[in-house]
Amino acid sequence: MRNKNAIFRFIYVAVFAIAAVFLLCTPLDFEYGIFELASGKNKSAELGFIKNNSSKIRIVLASPSREALEAASEKAAKILGVETDNSEKLNATKTLLLKHSNYILSPESAAVLGSGGGEKIFDGAKSKILSPYRASFFRVSKDPFFLLEEYVKSLLEYGGGWKMSDGFLKREENGKFYAAAILNTLNLSDSELEGKIQKLEKLKSKDLEVYKSGARIHSLKASKKSKSEINFLSAASLALVFVLGYWAFGTPKIFLPMAMALGSSFVIALAALALFFGHPHICVLIFATSLIGLSVDYSYHYFSSCKKFPPEEAFNRIKNPLNKTLATTLVCFAVLYFSNLDLLKEISVFSIAGLIASYSFVRFFYPPLVKILKPGFKQNVLKIPAPKPRKLKNAAIILLVSASLAGLFFAKFKTEAKDLYVPGKDLILQEKAVSEIFGDGEKKFAIIKGASPDDILKAEENAGARGISRFVPSIERQKNNKKLIEDLYGKYAEKLQKSIGANKKFEMPGGQEPLKIEDLNGTLFEDAVSSMLHKGDGFWTAIIPIDKNENIPLETFSPAEFLNNIFDGYMKSSAALMGASFLALAAMFALVFRRSFFKLILPVVLSAGLPVFIFWIFGENVNLFHVLALFILMGLGIDYSIFHYSSNSALTKNAVFISFATSLIGFGALAFTSFKAISSIGAMLALGLAFAYFISLFLSAEK
């Protein structure tokens, strides 16, 4: 037996060493944002569009001095990596447009020619050619009627008086000068973005203001705050573990094996997470607290047993209930891996790896370590008062079950993305300032799907929307454009030549083909189109911004409402998984405990229903993260039921109480964090664990 245990210890050390080396070579890059929480099988074009746009930030420089603004703009361009020289893309754009000039018209020019306004186009062209102040993108011989020039101008209209210059949008209003940049931070790490923001802040002076806005700015600040809060709470939880452990066992020597168990299991759990997932969400680390709680459960039960039995025999005395709690908890977390929400998969892998590692350490390392350390456990125990349930049992159970059912039937199950994070006052003011500077109106988004890009372009044009078709008209419209241009040349080309005294005849180029989406690669228009057009499995999707009050015959959606629907969908699927997990758990309980099945399962059920009842009483929505917390709650609540059922001894009750107190304070502290996703988990667990502990204690008193 000793040789067998030695082999298992060797395997554990090897796994730990491999995990540690793997983590050093593959550091975890955590996600922090709200949008990243909504990732799973539903990787739709809409969600991709929202996440891509949420990574864009707007930087605005404002100054009463043009000189100060220009100097600051040059520095900001270097910080942000803004291309101030777009000559290469500009030349590629000019070449492309000239190559397809027979098919391209601005909507305004097409409308004029379509209504027989060729004379108006002719007069305008003649006036521009003869004007001494004329400046144009193209030579007159290539664009005699300035049709391409009007097309380019229609694409470069930003509204609100903004004009593109040196990589920035610039404008002057009421004696104040503005320069704005829109930066996509999708490929920037938090540290890289934070460095850029800090450098921009240093540009501020009495003559220069710097404003910034965008979801990524909020995510950056929230991530820093979440990191500090989680670090503080984890430290506080560990400190509490040590204080309670010393109070219960009277020796600091237990802390060495506990620290080794917690540290090694955490490293193994993180390595498993890194192996399966490239960018897990920070919320997974909240489940590290549950790992601490369950690991402490195993430790305290073992140390309590050591008060009466030798180290080797102590584990055998608790092996049966410990094995049952591990098995039932693993079932709960294993079901999560079949979720369509990535966060649940991450929680499943992290928790299963950590729990198996923690259990294995207690099983194979604690006996020899305790034998070496000789802790000298304090023999006195805290007397946990046992309630007398006979008279009150039925009435209490009916009351608690009724409250749980009321909560489940009447509580509002709804996840609002805006409620998950409340920005600070400074960020709210910055958002408001940038919105006022840009003159933002409320936006919604139209979604179009088709078998090909041209199907999308036709649908967009038929609906009267201007998104991708601003840059590339449909083939049908391009053919109509060509007819209009041919007619214009046929009637006015020779007339224009003679009126300006040109020697060379103006002719339409020959051998041209219609413009296609892929032709925009490498031009000034590439980014704008690629941000709106997505290729799926066998179909294309376009998502274009439109004014909220614009009425067009297309399917539209609001990003906030879309995210809320995704979260609610995940909540429903998580609830279904919760049901499956509970059924699996109930089947195990019925098989193992049989006649005591009801007494063991009832605390778990009520610990989930009663917090929902309390949320309903206080008018709070039950959100996705309340539901996610139920998986941890079920894992911890099961332990209380099994250990209270397995033994009525004072030592067992002490161990369960200390574990409960540690978990309650640790998770209760989470309820006060600023990130609502985390605080929701903390509130549900603090309430649920209290109900699970006291109800299981109440029902076990009968045994």
SVG drawing of the C-alpha trace seen along z (x, -y; Angstrom):
<svg xmlns="http://www.w3.org/2000/svg" viewBox="-47 -82 56 84">
<polyline fill="none" stroke="black" stroke-width="0.4" points="0.0,0.0 2.9,-2.3 4.5,-1.7 1.2,-2.4 0.9,-5.7 4.5,-6.6 3.8,-6.0 0.7,-8.3 2.8,-11.0 5.4,-10.8 2.7,-11.1 1.2,-14.2 4.6,-15.9 5.3,-15.2 2.0,-16.6 2.5,-19.7 6.0,-20.3 4.7,-19.9 1.9,-22.3 4.2,-24.9 6.6,-24.8 3.7,-25.0 2.3,-28.1 5.7,-29.7 5.9,-29.1 2.2,-29.8 1.0,-32.7 -2.7,-33.2 -4.2,-36.2 -7.6,-36.9 -10.6,-38.7 -12.3,-41.3 -15.1,-42.9 -18.8,-42.4 -18.9,-41.6 -16.3,-38.8 -18.7,-37.2 -21.2,-36.7 -19.0,-34.3 -19.9,-30.7 -21.5,-28.8 -23.4,-31.9 -20.5,-33.5 -22.8,-35.2 -21.9,-38.1 -23.9,-40.4 -21.9,-39.5 -18.7,-39.7 -19.7,-43.1 -20.6,-44.3 -17.3,-43.0 -15.3,-44.5 -16.9,-47.9 -16.7,-47.8 -12.9,-47.6 -12.9,-50.9 -12.1,-54.0 -12.4,-57.7 -9.7,-60.1 -10.4,-63.9 -7.9,-66.7 -9.4,-70.2 -7.7,-73.5 -8.4,-77.2 -5.0,-77.4 -4.5,-75.9 -0.7,-75.7 -1.1,-73.9 -3.5,-71.4 -1.2,-70.7 1.7,-70.1 -0.3,-67.8 -1.7,-65.9 1.8,-65.0 2.6,-63.6 -0.7,-61.8 -0.2,-60.3 3.0,-58.7 1.4,-57.4 -1.6,-55.9 0.2,-54.7 -2.1,-56.8 -1.0,-56.8 -0.5,-60.4 0.8,-59.5 -1.8,-57.6 -0.2,-58.3 0.2,-54.6 -3.5,-53.8 -4.5,-57.0 -2.7,-56.1 -4.2,-52.6 -7.6,-54.1 -7.1,-56.4 -5.8,-53.6 -8.8,-51.4 -11.4,-54.1 -9.9,-54.9 -9.9,-51.2 -13.6,-51.0 -14.7,-54.6 -17.3,-53.5 -19.4,-51.9 -19.0,-54.4 -21.4,-57.3 -22.2,-59.0 -25.9,-58.8 -26.2,-62.5 -24.7,-62.3 -26.8,-59.2 -29.9,-61.1 -29.1,-64.1 -28.3,-62.0 -31.3,-59.8 -33.6,-62.8 -32.1,-64.1 -29.7,-66.6 -26.8,-66.0 -26.7,-69.7 -26.2,-70.5 -23.2,-68.1 -21.8,-69.6 -22.0,-73.2 -20.4,-72.2 -17.6,-70.5 -16.9,-73.4 -16.9,-75.9 -14.5,-73.8 -12.1,-73.2 -12.0,-76.9 -11.6,-78.1 -8.1,-79.2 -8.7,-77.8 -9.6,-74.3 -8.0,-71.4 -9.1,-67.8 -8.0,-64.2 -7.9,-63.2 -6.6,-64.7 -9.3,-66.2 -8.4,-63.8 -9.3,-60.9 -12.4,-62.5 -13.6,-65.3 -17.1,-65.5 -15.7,-65.2 -17.9,-62.1 -15.1,-60.2 -14.3,-63.3 -18.0,-63.6 -18.0,-59.9 -14.9,-60.2 -16.3,-63.3 -19.5,-61.5 -17.4,-58.8 -15.3,-61.2 -18.3,-63.1 -18.1,-62.7 -20.8,-65.2 -20.6,-67.9 -17.9,-69.8 -15.3,-67.1 -12.5,-66.7 -9.8,-64.1 -6.3,-65.6 -3.0,-63.9 -4.7,-60.8 -7.1,-62.8 -10.6,-64.1 -10.4,-67.8 -12.8,-70.7 -13.2,-74.2 -16.2,-75.4 -16.9,-78.6 -13.2,-79.5 -12.1,-76.0 -10.1,-73.5 -10.6,-69.7 -8.7,-66.7 -10.2,-63.2 -8.9,-59.7 -10.8,-56.4 -8.5,-53.6 -9.3,-49.9 -7.7,-48.3 -8.7,-44.7 -5.1,-43.6 -3.8,-45.7 -3.3,-44.1 -4.5,-45.9 -1.0,-47.0 -0.3,-48.3 -3.5,-50.3 -3.0,-51.6 0.5,-52.8 -1.0,-54.7 -3.7,-56.3 -1.1,-57.4 1.1,-59.0 -2.0,-60.8 -2.9,-62.1 0.6,-63.7 -0.3,-65.9 -2.9,-67.8 -2.1,-71.4 -4.0,-74.7 -4.3,-75.0 -5.1,-71.4 -7.9,-69.0 -7.8,-65.3 -11.1,-63.3 -11.5,-59.6 -14.5,-57.3 -15.4,-53.7 -16.3,-50.4 -12.6,-49.3 -11.7,-52.3 -14.4,-51.2 -13.2,-47.6 -9.6,-48.7 -10.6,-50.6 -12.9,-47.8 -10.2,-45.2 -7.7,-47.1 -10.4,-47.5 -11.4,-43.9 -7.8,-42.7 -7.2,-44.7 -10.5,-43.6 -10.0,-39.9 -6.4,-40.0 -7.6,-41.7 -10.5,-39.3 -8.4,-36.2 -5.8,-37.5 -8.6,-38.2 -10.1,-34.7 -6.7,-33.0 -6.1,-35.1 -9.5,-34.0 -8.7,-30.4 -5.5,-30.7 -7.3,-32.5 -10.1,-30.0 -7.7,-27.1 -5.6,-28.3 -8.7,-28.9 -10.0,-25.4 -6.9,-23.3 -4.6,-25.4 -1.4,-25.0 0.1,-26.9 1.7,-23.7 -1.5,-22.8 -0.9,-25.8 2.1,-24.3 0.2,-21.3 -2.8,-23.5 -0.7,-26.1 0.9,-23.3 -2.5,-21.8 -4.0,-25.1 -1.0,-26.3 -0.4,-23.0 -4.1,-22.5 -4.4,-26.1 -1.3,-25.8 -2.7,-22.5 -6.2,-24.1 -4.7,-27.1 -2.5,-24.9 -5.6,-22.9 -7.4,-26.2 -4.4,-27.4 -4.3,-24.1 -8.0,-24.2 -8.6,-27.9 -6.4,-30.7 -8.3,-33.7 -10.5,-32.7 -12.6,-35.3 -11.5,-36.8 -14.8,-35.5 -13.3,-32.0 -10.9,-33.1 -14.0,-33.7 -14.3,-30.0 -10.8,-29.8 -12.5,-30.9 -14.8,-27.8 -11.6,-25.7 -10.2,-27.3 -13.5,-26.5 -13.6,-22.9 -9.9,-22.3 -10.3,-23.8 -13.3,-21.4 -11.1,-18.4 -8.3,-19.7 -10.4,-20.6 -12.2,-17.2 -8.9,-15.4 -7.4,-17.5 -10.5,-17.0 -10.2,-13.2 -6.5,-13.5 -7.7,-14.6 -8.9,-11.1 -6.9,-8.8 -3.3,-8.4 -2.5,-10.2 -2.7,-7.1 -6.0,-6.0 -7.5,-9.5 -8.1,-9.6 -9.7,-6.2 -12.2,-7.4 -13.4,-10.2 -12.7,-8.5 -16.3,-7.4 -18.1,-10.8 -15.1,-12.6 -15.3,-10.3 -19.0,-10.9 -18.7,-14.7 -15.9,-14.7 -17.9,-12.5 -21.1,-14.5 -19.3,-17.8 -17.4,-16.6 -20.7,-15.5 -22.1,-19.1 -19.1,-20.7 -18.7,-18.1 -22.2,-18.9 -21.0,-22.5 -18.6,-21.4 -21.6,-20.7 -22.8,-24.3 -22.9,-26.6 -21.3,-29.3 -17.5,-29.4 -17.4,-30.7 -19.1,-27.6 -16.7,-25.4 -13.8,-27.3 -15.3,-26.9 -15.8,-23.2 -12.2,-22.5 -10.7,-24.7 -12.9,-23.3 -12.6,-19.7 -8.8,-19.8 -8.4,-21.8 -10.7,-19.6 -9.1,-16.4 -5.7,-17.8 -6.8,-19.1 -8.4,-15.8 -5.3,-13.9 -3.0,-16.1 -5.0,-15.5 -5.3,-11.8 -1.6,-11.1 0.4,-13.8 -1.4,-14.8 -0.7,-11.6 3.1,-11.6 3.2,-15.4 1.2,-15.3 3.4,-12.4 6.5,-14.5 5.1,-17.8 3.5,-16.4 1.1,-19.4 -0.2,-18.6 -3.9,-19.3 -6.0,-21.2 -8.6,-18.7 -11.4,-21.1 -14.2,-21.7 -16.8,-24.3 -20.3,-23.0 -22.6,-23.6 -26.2,-23.8 -28.4,-21.1 -32.0,-22.3 -34.8,-20.0 -36.8,-19.7 -39.6,-17.3 -42.3,-19.9 -41.2,-22.5 -39.9,-20.2 -43.0,-19.9 -44.2,-23.5 -40.7,-24.8 -40.2,-22.7 -43.6,-23.7 -42.8,-27.4 -39.3,-27.2 -40.6,-25.2 -43.4,-27.7 -41.0,-30.6 -38.7,-28.9 -41.6,-28.2 -42.9,-31.8 -39.4,-33.1 -39.1,-30.7 -42.6,-31.6 -42.6,-35.4 -39.0,-36.6 -38.0,-38.3 -35.2,-36.4 -33.5,-39.0 -29.9,-39.9 -29.3,-43.6 -25.9,-44.3 -26.1,-47.9 -26.5,-46.7 -23.4,-44.5 -21.1,-47.5 -21.7,-51.1 -18.9,-53.5 -17.3,-56.0 -18.3,-59.7 -15.2,-60.7 -15.8,-58.2 -19.4,-59.3 -18.4,-62.9 -15.8,-62.0 -18.4,-60.0 -20.8,-62.9 -18.1,-65.4 -17.1,-63.2 -20.7,-62.6 -21.4,-66.3 -18.3,-67.1 -19.3,-64.5 -23.0,-65.4 -23.8,-61.7 -27.4,-60.6 -28.7,-57.3 -27.9,-54.5 -29.3,-51.1 -28.0,-48.5 -29.6,-46.9 -28.6,-43.3 -28.7,-41.8 -27.9,-38.3 -27.4,-36.9 -25.8,-34.1 -23.3,-36.6 -22.1,-40.2 -24.1,-41.3 -27.3,-40.0 -26.5,-42.1 -25.8,-45.2 -29.1,-44.9 -31.1,-44.4 -29.4,-47.5 -30.1,-49.6 -33.7,-48.5 -34.2,-49.4 -32.7,-52.9 -29.9,-52.3 -26.4,-53.6 -23.8,-51.2 -21.6,-49.0 -23.3,-50.1 -21.9,-53.6 -18.5,-52.1 -19.5,-49.4 -22.8,-49.6 -24.5,-46.4 -23.8,-44.9 -27.2,-46.0 -26.7,-49.6 -23.2,-49.7 -24.7,-48.6 -27.3,-51.4 -24.5,-53.8 -22.6,-52.8 -25.6,-53.5 -26.0,-57.0 -22.3,-57.7 -22.4,-56.5 -25.3,-58.8 -23.5,-61.7 -20.4,-61.2 -22.5,-60.7 -24.2,-64.0 -21.7,-66.3 -18.1,-64.9 -17.5,-66.7 -19.3,-69.8 -17.1,-70.0 -14.0,-69.5 -14.8,-72.4 -16.0,-74.7 -12.7,-74.6 -10.5,-74.4 -9.1,-71.0 -7.1,-69.3 -7.8,-65.7 -11.3,-64.2 -12.9,-63.0 -13.7,-59.3 -14.9,-56.6 -12.2,-54.1 -12.7,-50.6 -12.3,-47.1 -13.4,-47.8 -15.2,-45.5 -17.6,-46.3 -16.1,-47.0 -16.2,-44.2 -15.8,-44.0 -12.4,-42.3 -11.1,-45.1 -11.1,-47.4 -8.2,-45.6 -5.3,-48.0 -7.4,-51.1 -8.7,-53.8 -12.1,-52.1 -11.0,-48.6 -11.4,-49.0 -14.8,-50.6 -16.3,-47.8 -14.6,-44.9 -16.0,-46.2 -19.5,-45.9 -19.3,-42.7 -18.8,-39.2 -18.6,-35.8 -20.3,-32.9 -20.9,-29.3 -22.2,-29.5 -23.7,-33.0 -22.7,-36.6 -23.9,-39.0 -23.8,-42.8 -24.3,-45.0 -24.7,-48.7 -25.3,-51.6 -28.4,-53.7 -30.1,-56.4 -32.4,-55.1 -35.5,-57.0 -34.7,-56.0 -37.5,-53.7 -36.2,-51.2 -37.6,-47.8 -34.7,-45.8 -34.2,-43.7 -32.6,-45.9 -31.2,-45.4 -29.9,-47.4 -26.5,-46.2 -27.7,-46.4 -30.9,-44.5 -29.0,-41.9 -26.6,-41.3 -29.4,-41.1 -31.1,-38.4 -27.8,-36.5 -27.4,-36.6 -30.9,-35.5 -30.4,-32.7 -27.4,-31.6 -29.3,-31.8 -32.0,-29.5 -29.4,-27.0 -27.5,-27.3 -30.8,-26.7 -31.4,-23.6 -27.9,-22.4 -28.6,-23.1 -31.6,-20.8 -29.6,-18.1 -26.8,-18.4 -29.4,-18.2 -31.1,-15.1 -27.7,-13.4 -27.0,-14.4 -30.4,-13.2 -29.9,-9.9 -26.5,-9.4 -28.1,-10.4 -31.0,-8.0 -28.6,-5.2 -26.1,-5.8 -28.2,-7.1 -31.7,-5.7 -33.9,-6.3 -32.1,-9.5 -32.3,-10.8 -34.9,-13.5 -33.1,-14.8 -29.9,-15.2 -31.3,-16.7 -33.7,-19.2 -31.0,-21.6 -29.5,-21.8 -32.9,-22.5 -33.8,-25.1 -30.4,-26.8 -31.1,-27.6 -34.8,-28.6 -34.7,-30.8 -32.1,-33.3 -34.3,-33.8 -37.2,-34.5 -35.1,-37.1 -34.2,-38.8 -37.8,-38.9 -38.8,-40.4 -36.2,-43.2 -37.2,-43.8 -33.9,-42.6 -33.7,-40.7 -32.2,-37.2 -29.4,-37.4 -27.2,-34.9 -24.5,-35.2 -26.9,-34.3 -27.7,-31.2 -24.0,-30.4 -23.4,-30.7 -25.9,-27.8 -23.3,-25.4 -20.8,-26.3 -23.6,-26.4 -24.7,-22.9 -21.1,-21.7 -20.5,-23.2 -24.0,-22.6 -23.7,-18.9 -20.7,-18.7 -22.7,-20.2 -25.5,-17.6 -23.2,-14.6 -21.0,-15.4 -23.9,-16.4 -25.6,-13.1 -22.5,-11.0 -21.7,-12.0 -23.3,-13.8 -20.0,-14.1 -18.8,-17.4 -15.6,-17.1 -17.5,-16.8 -19.8,-19.7 -16.8,-21.8 -15.1,-21.0 -18.3,-21.8 -18.9,-25.0 -15.4,-26.3 -15.5,-25.5 -18.9,-27.2 -17.7,-30.3 -14.7,-30.6 -16.8,-30.2 -19.5,-32.5 -17.2,-35.4 -15.1,-34.9 -18.1,-34.8 -20.0,-37.4 -17.2,-39.9 -17.6,-39.3 -21.1,-40.8 -19.6,-44.2 -17.4,-44.3 -18.1,-46.9 -18.4,-44.4 -22.0,-43.3 -21.3,-39.9 -18.9,-39.1 -21.1,-40.7 -24.1,-38.7 -22.2,-35.4 -21.1,-36.6 -24.6,-37.5 -26.2,-34.3 -23.5,-32.2 -23.5,-34.0 -27.3,-33.6 -27.4,-30.1 -24.5,-28.7 -26.1,-30.1 -29.4,-28.3 -27.6,-25.1 -25.6,-24.9 -28.4,-25.7 -31.0,-23.6 -28.7,-20.5 -27.8,-21.0 -31.5,-21.3 -32.4,-18.1 -29.4,-16.1 -30.4,-16.7 -33.0,-14.0 -30.4,-11.3"/>
</svg>
